[in-house]
Amino acid sequence: RLVAVDATEDFLSALAGVTEPERKRTIIGEKFIRIFEAEAAKLGQVDFLAQGTLYPDVIESAAPPHLLAASEGGGIAAKIKTHHNVGGLPADLGFELVEPLRYLFKDEVRAVGELLGLPREMVWRHPFPGPGLAVRVVGEVTWERLETLRAADAILIEELRAADWYHQTAQ
């Protein structure tokens, strides 16, 4: 059973006045978890959160030790940027993360999707940034800037399809 929650105003309030992308990422990660916790509490006991974290998210975030599996070894990676679903998560999670795609790259995830028989449009869909949308907004996140960015993305996708490049590009 899918429970959809519109927490737009919660995120916009939390991001009010914030312009620095890295700070936006950590705010988004923590706000997501706090909203998930509140919604999960309404349902009763929730022990797990499943996420679509991919290996590049982990690598780029130089994930903190509490989110690294023992198999990831003790190597140190330079942080490129924090992903909200990796480095942006608070340390005090009250549930277990389930990340079945964590060690896969996007092309591998698409291969798995095809093997599972998922619809081609789902497997090859360009991921429109959810939380990442706020980071792509230059400066403070506002409704107007979010709408401008959504419109620009729609134009790009339309042009990729018209030029038959949609399935030839990753994102």
Secondary structure, DSSP 8 states (H G I E B T S, - for coil): -------HHHHHHHHTT---HHHHHHHHHHHHHHHHHHHHHHHS---EEE----HHHHHHHT--GGG--GGG-S-----S---TTTTTS-S--SSEEE-TTTT--HHHHHHHHHHTT--HHHHT-----SHHHHHHSSSS--HHHHHHHHHHHHHHHHHHHHTT-GGG---
